Structures are given as C-alpha cells and as structure tokens.
Amino acid sequence: MKTIDELLKQIKRIHFIGIGGSGMCPLAEIMHAEGYEVTGSDVNESEPLSRIRKLGIPVSMPQRAENIEGAEMIVYTAALLPDNPELVAAKASGIPTYERSKLFGAITRIYDNAVCISGTHGKTTVTSMLTQIMIEAGADPSAVIGGRLPLIQSNGRVGKTQNLVCEACEFVDTFLDLSPDVAVILNIDEDHMDYFKTMDNLIASFRKFCNLTTKTLVINKSDPEVLKAVEGISDKRIVTFGNTSDCDFYPENVTFERGYARFDVCSGGKKLTEVSLSIPGEHNVLNTLAAIAAAWVSGIDVSECKAPVEHFGGAGRRFENLGVYNGITVVDDYAHHPAELEVTLNAAKEMGFNRVWAVFQPFTYTRTYNLMDDFARVLKIADRVVMTEIMGSREVNTLGVYTSQLAEKIPGSVWFNTFDEVARYIVDNAENGDLVLTLGCGDIYKAAKIMKDLWESEE
C-alpha cells in the first residue's frame, strides 16, 4: 500500500470533509497553493469558509455522499461523527481517506524548515508569536495556528518560503504524525490522562516526538519533565531556554508593570536585546524566549525579534480583550488545565482591577475528576468564581462528576446550567473596575457575548 507522501505525488484532487475547521482550513489553503484541486464541505458558514472561497476553493453545504465524487484523496476532521454521510461514503468508496493529522504530517515534509511547537501549555501563544516574528522579519512563513493571529486575521497562512510554523498537539499522539525539522518543547504537564494513563507514558510520547526531529530541539531546560524526555538524545542539536544562565537563552532584570513583563534577553552572559511584552503574566517570559530561540535557530537575528515581540498582543482566546462595558473589562481565555488557570489568574490579579471574576467551564469529566482539588485550589485565586456544568465533549459521564462537587470546594462560588444564567448573574453583580475572565477550551466564550448583549441592551 502506498504512503500518503507517495500518493500526493500522483494525485491532483483532494476533498476536505469539514474544511472550515480551524485545523483543516490552513491545510486546505497550503494544498491549494501547492497546485492541488481542492474541494470541501461543511455544515456551518464561517469566516474561514469565506476566506477559502475567495481563493476559488468550492465548498458544498450540506454534507452529502455525492460531494466526494471526483476526489482522488479525502481528508476529514477528527471532529466528525462516525455516521457523517461523506465519511461513510468515503470509507466505502475505496478512495484513500485520511484523518487530518496524516495530511498534516505529509505537509511538514514538504518544507525544509518545519518548526513544530509542542508542550502541554502555551503552544498557540508561541506559534502565534513566532509567526509574527517571521512575518515582520521578512521570513514569510506558512503557518498552522490553533488560534486566530490578529496580524493576519486568521489561524493560518501560506508563505512563499520553506519556513512552516505549526502547533504539534500531543492529544492521542497526533504529533507523532509530524516530521519536525525544529521541535520546540515548552513544558510537559499532567493532561489527557484518559489516554496516556501515566506521566511516564506522556513523557515517552514526547521522547518519540523529539526523535522524529531532523535537525534541532529547542527545549525548556527549566522543566524537569522536558529534561527527562530528551535525556540521552545525542544525535540532535539542542538549544535551550529557561530561567537560569546555564541556558542558551535566559531572562535578566525582569520587572512587571500591571502584570506586563519587561526583561533583557541574554545568552552566554551577554544581553542580546530587551523586550517589553504586550501580553500579561510571568509565564509569557519563557514563552517569549521559546519563540525567540526558535526564530534564531531559523536564521533570524535576535535583534530582529524585539519589535515583533513587542507588537504581539496575543492570539484569539488567549487573554483576548473583548471590550469594556459599564466600566467592566471582559477578557476571554482558553485556559482549561489547573496550571494554565493558575498563571492566567495570577497575571489578572497583578493588573490592578478591583475584583477578578473567574467564569469557568470545566472541560471533560476525566480531567475534572482527576484534577478537582487542583482546580479548586487555583480558582480560589479569583475574587469571585462562577461556573457552568462540565462540557463532556467526547466523553460520557461514567465517573458521576459534576460542577456542584467542585463548587463545594470553593467558598462563595456559584454555578449554573446555562450561559444565559451565568451572563445574567455577572451583569447583575459585577461592578465598575472589575475584570471578568471567561475561562475554558469549550464554548464559554458564548457567555461573554451574552453578557455584552445584555450590557448593550441596558445602556
């Protein structure tokens, strides 16, 4: 049987089922730019669909079996249900059919400098920042990002060079389909334990990812789990970033003003440049060093990183400022793991607001059950905590876990079943000078929109 790489040399027509998805759309754009005839289908209109239609890529709606006719390869998003009519037809047709990550892997092999950014936390921020550095430094990368980068008004782009910047997600080991030239490992923390079961298994997967790398590893030397993952690897160039001067890139003279860091970027006892961040939080010091190190490995001088880093205001759903209503600032963030919530809430507390409201949607029953005490501990950082019921996503609640159990561990917290109730409670109780943070990787951002509509209707 031919590999996907071999097939791509022989075929011309590729059909994408779910082409408007954030992970699918950039891949379709890249294949279109590579000269393939691309078609797609989806179930909802969206901004990405408008963008790819402008490129001349036809999109069918709704999804029907006949939409796959004429395709020589079919690519589908993992978000599809098994009874999707196009997926059923594709598997019955004999046409080579691949889940998105397989094509993504083949795309990384098209580029000479595929920079794949991995880690439990910070992938989207670092991928976005590195993309911005490369664009502003004239390196014209292609990019596949897990969030929207304001600079390009998109979560992906097609460049004209051999540079590719992309996220490498460890969920169900999909990053093992990629072929990085440069692999960045930001951190390794306990997550997706319904799949990995143990930290040893998780670290072993990151080790496999490191071994797939053809040229350079850029690693967080201050993370002990990352050091375990790369232990004994001697056939790759290793570039380190971290908190201490024994790293290739490290910070000195770190100061904060209202939660925003200013620091010197140093290497080998020398100051290379200084940066003032436009994204809050101590955690973004290391995220910035990771992006600068990856840019440097890709041939960009550190001095060229200063302006892009300072211009970078974050990615979509990463401490994204949604506006100020009645003196109340509303920010949306993707944080859904206790470690992410902790750094996000600590950053928020340093920003000088009267009160910080954590409006949290727990995501998956297993994560909530396994990390409940950690969730309770970090949510207490906020002044007020409002929660929704758990979003189960792909899981069934076999554990009998509910938000009410988490709320019992957080004095003064409240929870509601609907976003309408959450929004009403916030609008009735938040005050001028407060910060309202919607938190979670599900659809909690919808609650922020309802709040906005309520405030605007009451003005």
Secondary structure by P-SEA (a helix, b strand, c coil): cccaaaaaacccbbbbccccccccaaaaaaaaaaccccccccccccaaaaaaaaacbbbbccccccccccccbbbbbcccccccaaaaaaaaaccccccaaaaaaaaaaaccbbbbbbccccaaaaaaaaaaaaaaacccccccccccccccccccccccccbbbbbbbccccccccccccbbbbcccccccccccccaaaaaaaaaaaaaaccbbbbcccccaaaaaaaccccccccccccccccccccccccccccccccccccccccccbbbbbccccccaaaaaaaaaaaaaaaccccccaaaaaaaccccccccccccccccbbbbbbccccaaaaaaaaaaaaaccccbbbbbcccccaaaaaacaaaaaaaaacccbbbbcccccccccccccccaaaaaaacccbbbbccaaaaaaaaaacccccbbbbbbccccaaaaaaaaaaaaaaac
